[in-house]
């Protein structure tokens, strides 16, 4: 891992913690089957293809959203969708990375 990617990872970690301190919610956009194999405690499972139907509910909550999935690809798509409708959102990458970044015990 290069120095620049390390610095970017540190900044991302601080962003996730800051968003959580402001009431941020974690949306896991994997399928229910994937979600049931492991997830961040307290995260909400909204599969990527179901996300558009949840946009209004998320807007009403008016809190930052951290998206995650298996690798960061689907959560990146989800983040872009949320940002395009004015929802503050960050791509957390893989659910396991979010679990580590939010200091949740990984047993």
N, C-alpha and C positions, 0 to 999 in steps of 0.2 A: 504494500500500500504506500503510495507516494505521500509526500508531505501535504500537498494541496488537498488530496482526498481525505487525509486525516483531519485537517483543519475544517473541511466541510462537514465531516461527521460530528465534530465537536459542536459546531454551530447548530446542526440539526438537533442534537441532543438537547441543547439549551432551549431551542424553539419548542420542542415537544413538552418539556417541563414547564415552560412559560405558558403554553397553550392550556395545559392541564390545570395550572394554577388559576387560570381564568375560566374554569368550568368546561374546558374542552372535552369533547366526547370522541371515542375511538370507534370508527366504523370499519368493520372487517368485510371486505367485498368478495370474499371467497364463497364458494358454494356451501350450503348447510353441511354437507358431508365433510368437506375440508375443515370447516369451522369446528365440527364436533371432534376432530382428531387433536385439537389443541388451539387455544386462543388466549388473548389477553383478558384477564379477569375484568368484568365490567364492560367489555366491548360489546357492540351491537352488531349482529350479523345482518347485513343488507347486501345480498349478492349484486354484483355489478349490473346485471340486466334488470334488476328490480329497483335500482337507485333512482331513476327518473320519477317513479311513483312515490318516492319518499321525500322529494325535494321540498314540498310545501311544509311538511312536518319539521324538517331540519331548519327551514327559514324561520318558522315560528319559535323554535328553541333559541335562536339567535346566539349560538355559542360556536366557538371554533371547532372544526372537525379535523381529526387526524385519521387518514385512511391507511389501511394496511391490507395485505393479501399474502400470497405465498412468496413472491419475489420482488414485488414493487411495480410490476407492469400494470396490472389491473388497478391497483391503488393510484397509480399515476393518472390513468384515464379518469378514474372517479374524481380525483382532485381537480382535474381540468374541468370536468362537468360542473362540479360544485362552484368553482371560482367563476365560471361563465354566467352563473345566475346570482352572483354576489355573496356567496357563502365563503367565509374565511376558512381556508382548508390547506392542509399540508400533507404531502405524501410521506408517510412514515416508513414506507418500504415493506419489508416482510413483517409478518405479525410477531415473529420471534425477536426481531430487532426492536420493535416497539416495546415488547415485553422487557427487554434489557434496558432500553433507554428510559423507561418509566420506573426503573428500579424494582420491578416486580420479581419476586423469587422465581427462578426457573428450575424446577425440580423434575 
